[in-house]
Amino acid sequence: MTFSLAIVGRPNVGKSTLFNRLVGKKLALVDDRPGVTRDRREGDARLGDLSFRIVDTAGLEEADAASLEGRMRAQTEAAIGHADAILFMIDARIGLTPTDRAFADLVRKCGKPVILLANKSEGRGGEAGTLEAFALGLGTPLPFSAEHGEGLSDLYDAICDALPEQTQPEPEEDEDADAELEEDADDKPRRPIKVTVLGRPNAGKSTLINRLLGEDRLLTGPEAGITRDSISVEVTYAGTKLEVFDTAGLRKRARIEDKLEKLSAADALRAMKFAEVVVLLVDATHPFEEQDLRIADLVAREGRALVIGYNKSDLVARGGLITRLREDVDRLLPQVKGVPIVPVSGLMGHGLDKLVAAISSAHKVWNKRVATNPLNRFLQQVTDNHPPPAVSGRRIKLRYMTQPKARPPSFVLFCSRTDAVPESYIRYLVNGLRETFDLPGVPIRLTLREKGNPYAD
């Protein structure tokens, strides 16, 4: 039986380090300064033979509910409410603080099993702080080191003691049941489409995802740059399953000086590389700045399907808006000509059904395959209409074309003198492929390949 654990504690006690240790990857951002984590991040963790859901939370702080720290605390309290057990972490080297004592009372009132971890207890420096932790009344503290992995066996025993029913091994299934599962494998629902939302700071990415979810899952507010980690959430909207990654806003590289912002930007780009469809969210009040074009070009070079969400469209006049946007996009982004443009409002919830439909359509185009026969008929037609130019008095021969793979659609053209084919003619072929086989909004890869001459020697 699966279960979930929430890691809570005041800022800078090592919660994200423990999260990364249990999931086996460096998913959460880690830095020496306090308050790095803001949203709650979930991941699949393993400890021995236990598999469970782990939730990393923001540091608990006393603050006004309307402030950023107050909204971070509300996210942590929501994580506590959904968890089966709590991992309450303190810094053994510093010892107990009034903040630890205040939030120990909060955790105690939730009525759920609590495991007290005295982190950073390696060496002799943490012995006193570990002994102080008895005063919290949360049971025996476990000496622990998230950075070095010390105390994991004690944590395993503590989880088994706290959740005896959930940690019992599941009974083995018989062979007949396994055979039935294999027969029903084709009936399993398709896995969700991986979608990453990119954009400049304060474009409304988290607000849009919250509206898709129907709850305040991600931290939002008027401040720019709230999101730091790339947070993954699963959404089912109008029957379409999506795994959506919220990312930090991307500014121009020359303006990024802070180390933490560099880590956030790198995390956002990493989420883009693992996505299938990227939604570029553009602020309608400041449309198509240079940074938006840079992000779109980066998505195209990475080979991902692209959808442009025109957010905050309720704040601008709508007369002829889509026509003007289409002309601007086709002129400024010819490498993804025909990319879907969807006016949306994350705050009001307008246009979400069209956005999800555009994501699903872009995903299908991204996976599209074209048979070899239609490709070669297309090649014959375009060369009849516009044959390749003669270079140095010698004609270039285009022999045949095939598509070896999709995601994105990639084509191979076998021809003579590959180094002599002009870039303008390659663009002509790519545009013809896009129009003939209906491939809007996705990058198209066209590779030229030359067969060896058997008489060369």
Secondary structure, DSSP 8 states (H G I E B T S, - for coil): ---EEEEE-STTSSHHHHHHHHHTS--S---SSS----S-EEEEEEETTEEEEEEE--------TTSHHHHHHHHHHHHHHH-SEEEEEEETTT---HHHHHHHHHHHHTTS-EEEEEES--SSTTHHHHHHGGGGSSS--EE-BTTTTBTHHHHHHHHHHH-TTTTS------HHHHHHHHHGGGGS----EEEEEEESTTSSHHHHHHHHHTS--S---SSTT---S-EEEEEEETTEEEEEEE------GGG---HHHHHHHHHHHHHHHT-SEEEEEEETTS-S-HHHHHHHHHHHHHT-EEEEEEETGGGS--TTHHHHHHHHHHHH-GGGTT--EEE-BTTTTBTHHHHHHHHHHHHHHHT----HHHHHHHHHHHHHHS---EETTEE--EEEEEEEETTTTEEEEEES-GGGS-HHHHHHHHHHHHHHTT-TTS--EEEEE----TT--
